[in-house]
Amino acid sequence: MTTKSRITTGSAAVLLGASLLLGACGSEESTTEATTTTVAAATSSTEAPDTTAPAGELTVDGAWARTSPSATTKGAVYLQITNGTDTDDALVKAAVDPSVAAMVEIHETKAAEEGGMMQMAPVDEIPVPAGETVSLEPGGYHIMLMDLAAPLETGATIEVTLTFEGAGEVVVEAEVRDTAP
C-alpha cells in the first residue's frame, strides 16, 4: 500500500464527521403516504398527494423529515412544491418551533467544484417557477434543522412554517421517517 492510498486516523475522523453531517441530507428515498397543503386552503390531507396543482394554487406535498442519528444535532426536511399559478414564486424562509431546532436554513447539496465531494451550502431562496414542481429531496435542496433540541424519532411530526416570496406563509406537518435499510 502506498503512502498516497493510506488514510490517517485524523483523516478518517474528519471523513466520519463529514459523513454524519451529510447523512442528515443523504440520498435515501421514501415512498410512504404524505400530506398536501395548499396556500389557498392552508389545510392538510392524509390522502395521497395530487401531483398537479389546481390552477391558481401553490401546493406543498409529501413533507417528511429524516430520523437523526444520536451523534448529530442536525436534521433535514424534504417536500415537493407545485406552483399552479401563472406567477413565479420562491421559498425564502423556513422555521420550526425552538423546541425542535434552534436554527433552520434552506440548503442545497451539490458536488464541490474541486474533488467532486458533496457539500451543503445555504441558499437565499429556492425558485418555484409558475406551472412547475420543485422537489426538496435528499442530495439536493432541503430544509436544514440545526442544533436539534432532541433527536428526530420515527413517527413524530414536526410543524414547519414555509415562507414564500409571493404566496406568504404555509404551515405543513412533516412526518419523521426511519432511514434505516
N, C-alpha and C positions, 0 to 999 in steps of 0.2 A: 504494500500500500504506500503510495507516495505522500509526501507532506501535504500537497495540494488537496488530496482526497480525504484527509483526516479532519474531523470536526472536534475542536477542543471542547472541554467541559463548559467553558464560558460561552462559546458559540452555541452549544446545544441548549443552554439555559435561555439564551436570547431567542432562539428558534422556538422553544417550547412556549415562552411568554407570548410571542407573536402569534403562534397557532391558537392559543387560548383566546386571545383578543379577536382574531379573525373568526374563530369558531362561533362567536356570537352572531356573526354576519355571514356565515358559510353558504354553501350551495345546496343544502338539502331541500327537498321539496315536500310538500304535504298535500294530501288530497281529501281532507275531511271537509264536511259542510261548513259554510260560512254565513256571515250576516251581510245585509245590504243596507246602506244608509244613503238616502238622497238628501240633497241640500233643501229641496223644496219641501219635503215632508219631515226631514230630520228624525226619522224613525228607524228602528232596526227590525229585521225579519229573520226568522230562523229557516226560511225556505232557501233552496238552492239559489245562488245568485244569478241574475239575468245578465248576460254578457253584453247586452246593448242597452244604453241609457235611453229612456223616453226623451223625445225632443224637448229641449229646454231645461233639462236637469243634469246636474253633476252628481254621480253616484260613487259611493265607496263600497267595494265588495271584498269579502274574504279576509278581513283583518285578523291576523294571528301574531302571536309573539312566540319566540323560541325559548324553551327552558334554558336556564342559565346554569353552567357548572358552578359548584360551590366555590371554586377557586377564583372566580371572576366577579367583578362588580358591574359588569356590563351586560346588556341585553339588546335585542332588536325586535322591531315590529315591521310586519310586511302587510301589503294590501294592494288592491287594484283601484285606480281612479278612472272613471269613464266620464268624459265631458260630452254630454249630449246637447250642449248649447252650440250656438254659432259664433261664440266668442272665446278666444284663447284665455286660459287661466293659469295659475301656478300655485303649487303648495309652497307656502313661505314660512310656515312655522308648525311645530307640533309640541304638545305639552301633556304631561301626566301629573297626577297629584304627587306632591312631595313625599307621601308615604310609600310611593312606588320607586321613584328615582329623583335624585337631586337635580339632574340636568338632562335635557333632551335636545338632540340636534338632528338635522336632516343630513344624511351621509350618502356617499357614493363609494362603492368598492370598484376599483379598476386596477389594471396592470400598471406597475410603475414603468416609466419610460426606460429606465436602466435596470437591467437584471430580470425584468418580467415578473417579479414578485407582486402579489396582490397587496394593495394598500387601501385604507379607508381615508376619506377626507370629507370634512363638512362642506356642504354646498349652501348657497344663499336661498335657492329655490329649485323646485322641480317643475319644469314647464308641463302643462297639461293642455295640449292643442285642442281646438274645437273639433268635435266629432271623433276624437281618438281616446284610446285607453292607455294609461301608463301603469306599469306594474312596478311595485316596490317589492323586490324579491331577493332571496339570498344571492350574493355575488354581484349585486347591482345597487340601485337606490334602496335605501331603507331608513327607518327612524331608529336612531341610536339612543338607547337609555343608558345613562352613565351614573355611577355612584348609586347603584340599587340599594334600597333600604333592606331588602332580603332577596334571596334567590327567587327567580321566577319558577313556579312549580306547576306541573301539569294539572289541567282542569281549572286553574284560576282564570279570572278575566281581569283585564286592565282597561280602564276607560281612557281613551286617547282623544284629545282635542286637536283637530287639524284646522289650521287657518289658511284659507285660500285668498289670493290677491283680490279676486272679484266676487267669489261666492260667500266669503266670510267664514265663520266657524262651523265646523261639523264635528259632532262627538260620535265616536264609534267605540264598540266593545271589541277588544282583541282577546281571543281565547289563547291561553298558554298551552302549547302542544309539546309533547315529548319528541325529542330529536334523536333518541337512541334508535339504532337499527332494529 
